[in-house]
């Protein structure tokens, strides 16, 4: 299961047409100008575009999940080296 944001969860256990079932429980995006700038720099789109296109949301959140996993792997490797 991949948490997309405060209103959408991707569930790969119960795959739909494109591999995921989207669960919608409401949308409440609050963001600052700094967050908007970071979104543009990292993903080439703003929050309005992100919130209005589920395919773009899925793409962004898959990238975030992959980055999160890579960071955890890197931390685990560093901890291994530190505790030798």
KACOR-V856099 format. One record per run of one state. SS is the DSSP state (H for helix, E for strand, C for the rest). FROM is the first residue (numbers start at 1). TO is the last residue. If there is no record, write none. Layout:
[[SS;FROM;TO] [SS;FROM;TO]]
//
This chain:
[[C;1;1] [E;2;3] [C;4;7] [E;8;11] [C;12;20] [E;21;24] [C;25;32] [H;33;43] [C;44;46] [H;47;52] [C;53;53] [H;54;82] [C;83;84]]
//
